[in-house]
Amino acid sequence: MGLDFALTAAQERLREAARAFIAAELTPGYLDELDASGRCPQELLPKLAAHGFTGLPVPAAYGGGGGGAGDVSVLLEEFGRASLGIASFLNRALGWGAEAIQRFGSVAQKQDFLPKVCSGEMIFAFSHTEPDAGSDAASIRTRAIADGDGYVIDGTKMFTTGAAECPCLIVTTRTDPQAARHAGISVFLVDARTPGIGFRKIDKLGMRGAGGLYEVRYEAVRVPRDAVLGEPNGGWRVITGTLERARLAQAAYCVGAAQQSIDDVVAHLRGAGGARAQARAHLLADLQLRTEAARLLLYRAAALVDDGVPCVREASIANLHATETLVAVTSEVLGLWGMHGVSGACAVERTLRDARLFIIGDGSSQIQRNLIARQMGL
């Protein structure tokens, strides 16, 4: 069957490079400061780019590393061990931007955006969710009306991470209101400084180290025709393809965060002499079992992507299991830390707050179950 559960030599080097970067740059004090302030860690972008992390999946012709989904999963799993917020921030260059433009962009868009991703000049925000739509990705009301040599965008988007802190917004719109729900949708690459765009910051429970969360208002925002990502009225394919990769990315950093949470509490219990208590040992064994299964599901889906095999079901299964495993792991581990966990004296308190986003955002657990059931013919 061609199954291989070992990392390649190149992936081992990538993992070691990520670990060295994390040890040098993502110190506990730095991560605590980001969580307390909720600011965007923009200063990391050129440093990440200098190590080739932002351009990992970009073809070499545009200055990237030419890596596949498996390579990206290795990188994001390691960053997830250190910080879900930073892993998500990195993926706003890798997944929301580079991979979407690589798959759906025009030649001119690739030539413009991909080198900037590799150099650390470009990061993206996916401006999709709307006030009255929630998880229903096809219920888009934001309008883009053709006008002369461009389009005019009007509407409101909610819960857009990093919207006011990035150069480019990936905006989903309805360009043909008479078409069926999944047709008549177009996606635009919009300069975040375009006149008519307004931002309102929204406070949030977790993921504060990933940057701000925003409501974004588009009022008569004029964009050129060549700002369309993919085909006009063909945006549903762009949305679903982008979300599929985003869900794999989420699975990767949730697996990393779950594993680190287990490793940390095991080290703590060994030091305190309580690791051998059977009830604790069995609980941790069960959590490790779930995390190992999540990792295997992740890399199975990534291998399918790299082989060019459609994997909507496998990506949703990997995402659902990894995100729900992370919530379960952090909830149980917090109890094993006792008051140290509740007081915020260890990283699991922040990880627990961060973890709640992933069973809601970019396709809730219920949406993932719907997708899996649909692929089963139900």
For each residue, the residues with C-beta under 8 A, 3 or more apart:
1:
2:
3:
4:
5: 296 299
6:
7: 11 12 15 74
8: 11 12
9: 12 13
10: 13 14 71
11: 7 8 14 15 70 71 74
12: 7 8 9 15 16
13: 9 10 16 17
14: 10 11 17 18 56 67 71 74 75
15: 7 11 12 18 19 74 75 78
16: 12 13 19 20
17: 13 14 20 21 51
18: 14 15 21 22 53 74 75 78 79
19: 15 16 22 23 78
20: 16 17 23 24
21: 17 18 24 25 26 47 48 51 53
22: 18 19 25 26 78 79 81 82
23: 19 20 26
24: 20 21
25: 21 22 30 44 47
26: 21 22 23 30 31 82 83 86
27: 30 31
28: 31 32 347
29: 32 33
30: 25 26 27 33 34
31: 26 27 28 34 35 82 83 85 86 209 347 350
32: 28 29 35 36
33: 29 30 36 37
34: 30 31 37 38 39 41 83 85 86 208 209
35: 31 32 38 85 208 209 350
36: 32 33 208
37: 33 34 208
38: 34 35 203 204 208 209 212
39: 34 211 212
40: 89 162 165 210 211 212
41: 34 44 45 85 86 89 209 211
42: 45 165
43: 46 47
44: 25 41 47 48 86 89
45: 41 42 48 49 54 93 120 123
46: 43 49 50 119 120
47: 21 25 43 44 50 51 120
48: 21 44 45 51 53 54 90 93 120
49: 45 46 52 53 54 55 118 119 120
50: 46 47 120
51: 17 21 47 48
52: 49 55 56 64 65 118
53: 18 21 48 49 56 75 90 94
54: 45 48 49 90 93 94 98 117 118 120
55: 49 52 58 62 63 64 65 98 114 117 118 119
56: 14 52 53 64 65 67 71 72 75 94
57: 64 65 66 67 68 69 71 72 94 98 99 102
58: 55 62 63 64 65 66 98 102 114 117 118
59: 62 64 66 102 114
60: 63 64 65 66
61:
62: 55 58 59 110 111 114 115 118
63: 55 58 60 114 115 118 119
64: 52 55 56 57 58 59 60 67 98 114 117 118
65: 52 55 56 57 58 60 71
66: 57 58 59 60
67: 14 56 57 64 70 71 72
68: 57 71 72 302 305 306
69: 57 72 73 245 248 301 302 303 305 306
70: 11 67 73 74 299 302 303 306
71: 10 11 14 56 57 65 67 68 74 75
72: 56 57 67 68 69 75 76 94 95 248 249 252 302
73: 69 70 76 77 248 249 251 252 298 299 302
74: 7 11 14 15 18 70 71 77 78 252
75: 14 15 18 53 56 71 72 78 79 90 94 252
76: 72 73 79 80 87 90 91 94 249 252 253 256
77: 73 74 80 81 252 253 255 256 259 295 298
78: 15 18 19 22 74 75 81 82 256
79: 18 22 75 76 82 83 86 87 90 253 256
80: 76 77 83 84 87 252 253 254 255 256 257 260
81: 22 77 78 256 257 259 260
82: 22 26 31 78 79 86 87 256 260
83: 26 31 34 79 80 86 87 209
84: 80 87 88 206 207 209 210 253 254 257 351 354 355 358
85: 31 34 35 41 88 89 207 208 209 210 354
86: 26 31 34 41 44 79 82 83 89 90 209 210
87: 76 79 80 82 83 84 90 91 252 253 256 257
88: 84 85 91 92 161 207 210 253
89: 40 41 44 85 86 92 123 162 209 210 211
90: 48 53 54 75 76 79 86 87 93 94
91: 76 87 88 94 95 96 246 249 253
92: 88 89 95 96 97 123 124 125 161 162 166
93: 45 48 54 90 96 97 98 117 120 122 123 124
94: 53 54 56 57 72 75 76 90 91 97 98 99 249
95: 72 91 92 98 99 100 242 245 246 249
96: 91 92 93 99 100 124 125 126 170 242 246
97: 92 93 94 100 101 113 117 122 123 124 168 170
98: 54 55 57 58 64 93 94 95 101 102 113 114 117
99: 57 94 95 96 102 103 242 245
100: 95 96 97 103 104 105 124 170 229 238 241 242 245
101: 97 98 104 105 109 110 113 114 189 229
102: 57 58 59 98 99 105 110 114
103: 99 100 241
104: 100 101 187 229 230 237 238 241 242
105: 100 101 102 109 110 113 189 229 230
106: 109 110 226
107: 110 111
108: 111 112 226
109: 101 105 106 112 113 189 226 229
110: 62 101 102 105 106 107 113 114
111: 62 107 108 114 115
112: 108 109 115 116
113: 97 98 101 105 109 110 116 117 122 168 189
114: 55 58 59 62 63 64 98 101 102 110 111 117 118
115: 62 63 111 112 118 119
116: 112 113 119 121 122
117: 54 55 58 64 93 97 98 113 114 120 121 122 123
118: 49 52 54 55 58 62 63 64 114 115
119: 46 49 55 63 115 116 122
120: 45 46 47 48 49 50 54 93 117
121: 116 117 167
122: 93 97 113 116 117 119 167 168
123: 45 89 92 93 97 117 162 166 167 168
124: 92 93 96 97 100 166 168 169 170
125: 92 96 160 161 162 163 165 166 168 169 170 192
126: 96 160 161 170 242 246
127: 157 160 163 169 170 171 172 190 216
128: 137 140 157 160 170 171 172 239
129: 133 134 157 158 159 160
130: 133 139 140 141 142 155 156 157 158
131: 156 158
132: 139 141
133: 129 130 136 137 139 140 141
134: 129
135: 363 364 366 367
136: 133 139
137: 128 133 140 239 240 243
138: 181 182 185 236
139: 130 132 133 136 181
140: 128 130 133 137 172 173 174 185
141: 130 132 133 155 174
142: 130 153 154 155 156 157 171 172 173 174 218
143: 153 154 155 173 174 175 177
144: 151 152 153 173 174 175 186 188 223
145: 151 152 154 175
146: 150 151 175 225
147: 150 151 152 222
148:
149: 224 225
150: 146 147 222 223 224 225 227
151: 144 145 146 147 173 175 186 188 222 223 225 227 228
152: 144 145 147 220 221 222 223
153: 142 143 144 171 173 188 190 196 218 220 221 222 223
154: 142 143 145 218 219 220 221
155: 130 141 142 143 173 217 218
156: 130 131 142 215 216 217 218
157: 127 128 129 130 142 160 163 171 215 216 218
158: 129 130 131 202 215 216
159: 129 202 213 214 215 361
160: 125 126 127 128 129 157 163 169 213 214 215 216
161: 88 92 125 126 207 210 211 212 213 214
162: 40 89 92 123 125 165 166 210 211 212 214
163: 125 127 157 160 166 169 192 199 212 214 216
164: 192 199 201 212 214
165: 40 42 125 162 211 212
166: 92 123 124 125 162 163 169 192
167: 121 122 123 191 192 193
168: 97 113 122 123 124 125 189 190 191 192
169: 124 125 127 160 163 166 189 190 191 192 197 216
170: 96 97 100 124 125 126 127 128 187 188 189 190 229 242
171: 127 128 142 153 157 187 188 189 190 218
172: 127 128 140 142 185 186 187 235 239
173: 140 142 143 144 151 153 155 185 186 187 188 235
174: 140 141 142 143 144 177 184 185 186
175: 143 144 145 146 151 184 185 186 232 233 235
176: 179 183 184 233
177: 143 174 184
178: 184
179: 176 183 184 233
180: 183 184
181: 138 139
182: 138 185 236
183: 176 179 180 233 236
184: 174 175 176 177 178 179 180 233
185: 138 140 172 173 174 175 182 233 234 235 236 239
186: 144 151 172 173 174 175 228 230 232 233 234 235
187: 104 170 171 172 173 228 229 230 235 238 239
188: 144 151 153 170 171 173 223 227 228 229
189: 101 105 109 113 168 169 170 171 227 229
190: 127 153 168 169 170 171 194 197 221 223 227
191: 167 168 169 194
192: 125 163 164 166 167 168 169 197
193: 167 197
194: 190 191 197 221 222 223
195: 221 222
196: 153 218 219 220 221 222
197: 169 190 192 193 194 216 217 218 219 221
198: 216 217 219
199: 163 164 214 215 216 217
200: 214 215 217
201: 164 212 213 214
202: 158 159 212 213 214 215
203: 38 213
204: 38 207 208 213 357
205: 353 356 357
206: 84 350 352 353 354 355 356 357
207: 84 85 88 161 204 210 213 353 354 357
208: 34 35 36 37 38 85 204
209: 31 34 35 38 41 83 84 85 86 89
210: 40 84 85 86 88 89 161 162 207
211: 39 40 41 89 161 162 165
212: 38 39 40 161 162 163 164 165 201 202
213: 159 160 161 201 202 203 204 207
214: 159 160 161 162 163 164 199 200 201 202
215: 156 157 158 159 160 199 200 202
216: 127 156 157 158 160 163 169 197 198 199
217: 155 156 197 198 199 200
218: 142 153 154 155 156 157 171 196 197 221
219: 154 196 197 198
220: 152 153 154 196
221: 152 153 154 190 194 195 196 197 218
222: 147 150 151 152 153 194 195 196
223: 144 150 151 152 153 188 190 194 227
224: 149 150 227
225: 146 149 150 151 228
226: 106 108 109
227: 150 151 188 189 190 223 224
228: 151 186 187 188 225 231 232
229: 100 101 104 105 109 170 187 188 189 235 238
230: 104 105 186 187 234 235 237 238
231: 228 234
232: 175 186 228
233: 175 176 179 183 184 185 186
234: 185 186 230 231 237 238
235: 172 173 175 185 186 187 229 230 238 239
236: 138 182 183 185 239 240
237: 104 230 234 240 241
238: 100 104 187 229 230 234 235 241 242
239: 128 137 172 185 187 235 236 242 243
240: 137 236 237 243 244 312
241: 100 103 104 237 238 244 245
242: 95 96 99 100 104 126 170 238 239 245 246
243: 137 239 240 246 247 362 363
244: 240 241 247 248 311 312 315
245: 69 95 99 100 241 242 248 249 305 315
246: 91 95 96 126 242 243 249 250 362
247: 243 244 250 251 315 316 318 319 362 363 368
248: 69 72 73 244 245 251 252 298 301 302 305 315 318 319
249: 72 73 76 91 94 95 245 246 252 253
250: 246 247 253 254 319 322 323 358 362
251: 73 247 248 254 255 294 297 298 301 315 318 319 321 322 323
252: 72 73 74 75 76 77 80 87 248 249 255 256 298 322
253: 76 77 79 80 84 87 88 91 249 250 256 257
254: 80 84 250 251 257 258 294 322 323 325 326 355 358
255: 77 80 251 252 258 259 291 294 295 298 322 325 326
256: 76 77 78 79 80 81 82 87 252 253 259 260
257: 80 81 84 87 253 254 260 261 326 330 351 354 355
258: 254 255 261 262 287 290 291 294 322 325 326 329 330
259: 77 81 255 256 262 263 291 295
260: 80 81 82 256 257 263 264 347 351
261: 257 258 264 265 326 329 330 333 347 348 351
262: 258 259 265 266 284 287 288 291 329 333
263: 259 260 266 267
264: 260 261 267 268 333 346 347 348
265: 261 262 268 269 284 333 336 337 348
266: 262 263 269 270 275 284
267: 263 264 270 271
268: 264 265 271 272 336 337 340 346
269: 265 266 272 273 274 275 280 336
270: 266 267 273 275
271: 267 268
272: 268 269 275
273: 269 270
274: 269 277 280
275: 266 269 270 272 280 281
276: 281
277: 274 280 281
278: 281 282
279: 282 283
280: 269 274 275 277 283 284 336
281: 275 276 277 278 284 285
282: 278 279 285 286
283: 279 280 286 287 332 336
284: 262 265 266 280 281 287 288 336
285: 281 282 288 289
286: 282 283 289 290
287: 258 262 283 284 290 291 328 329 332 333
288: 262 284 285 291 292
289: 285 286 292 293
290: 258 286 287 293 294 321 325 328 329
291: 255 258 259 262 287 288 294 295 325 329
292: 288 289 295 296
293: 289 290 296 297 321 325
294: 251 254 255 258 290 291 297 298 318 321 322 325
295: 77 255 259 291 292 298 299
296: 5 292 293 299 300
297: 251 293 294 300 301 314 317 318 321 322
298: 73 77 248 251 252 255 294 295 301 302 318 322
299: 5 70 73 295 296 302 303
300: 296 297 303 304 314 318
301: 69 248 251 297 298 304 305 311 314 315 317 318
302: 68 69 70 72 73 248 298 299 305 306
303: 69 70 299 300 306 307
304: 300 301 307 309 310 311 314
305: 68 69 245 248 301 302 308 309 311 315
306: 68 69 70 302 303
307: 303 304
308: 305
309: 304 305
310: 304
311: 244 301 304 305 314 315
312: 240 244 315 316 371 375
313: 316 317 371 372 375 376
314: 297 300 301 304 311 317 318
315: 244 245 247 248 251 301 305 311 312 318 319
316: 247 312 313 319 320 363 368 371 372 375
317: 297 301 313 314 320 321 368 372
318: 247 248 251 294 297 298 300 301 314 315 321 322
319: 247 248 250 251 315 316 322 323 363 368
320: 316 317 323 324 365 368 369 372
321: 251 290 293 294 297 317 318 324 325
322: 250 251 252 254 255 258 294 297 298 318 319 325 326
323: 250 251 254 319 320 326 327 355 358 359 365
324: 320 321 327 328 359 365
325: 254 255 258 290 291 293 294 321 322 328 329
326: 254 255 257 258 261 322 323 329 330 351 355 358
327: 323 324 330 331 355 356 358 359
328: 287 290 324 325 331 332
329: 258 261 262 287 290 291 325 326 332 333
330: 257 258 261 326 327 333 334 348 351 352 355
331: 327 328 334 335 352
332: 283 287 328 329 335 336
333: 261 262 264 265 287 329 330 336 337 341 348
334: 330 331 337 341 342 348 349 352
335: 331 332 338 341
336: 265 268 269 280 283 284 332 333 341
337: 265 268 333 334 340 341 342 346 348
338: 335 341 342
339: 342 343
340: 268 337 343 345 346
341: 333 334 335 336 337 338 345 346 348 349
342: 334 337 338 339 349
343: 339 340 349
344: 349 350
345: 340 341 349
346: 264 268 337 340 341 349
347: 28 31 260 261 264 350 351
348: 261 264 265 330 333 334 337 341 351 352
349: 334 341 342 343 344 345 346 352 353
350: 31 35 206 344 347 353 354
351: 84 257 260 261 326 330 347 348 354 355
352: 206 330 331 334 348 349 355 356
353: 205 206 207 349 350 356
354: 84 85 206 207 257 350 351 357 358
355: 84 206 254 257 323 326 327 330 351 352 358 359
356: 205 206 327 352 353 359 360
357: 204 205 206 207 354 360 361
358: 84 250 254 323 326 327 354 355 361 362
359: 323 324 327 355 356 364 365
360: 356 357 364
361: 159 357 358 364
362: 243 246 247 250 358
363: 135 243 247 316 319 367 368 371
364: 135 359 360 361 367 368
365: 320 323 324 359 368 369
366: 135 369 370
367: 135 363 364 370 371
368: 247 316 317 319 320 363 364 365 371 372
369: 320 365 366 372 373
370: 366 367 373 374
371: 312 313 316 363 367 368 374 375
372: 313 316 317 320 368 369 375 376
373: 369 370 376 378
374: 370 371 377 378
375: 312 313 316 371 372
376: 313 372 373
377: 374
378: 373 374
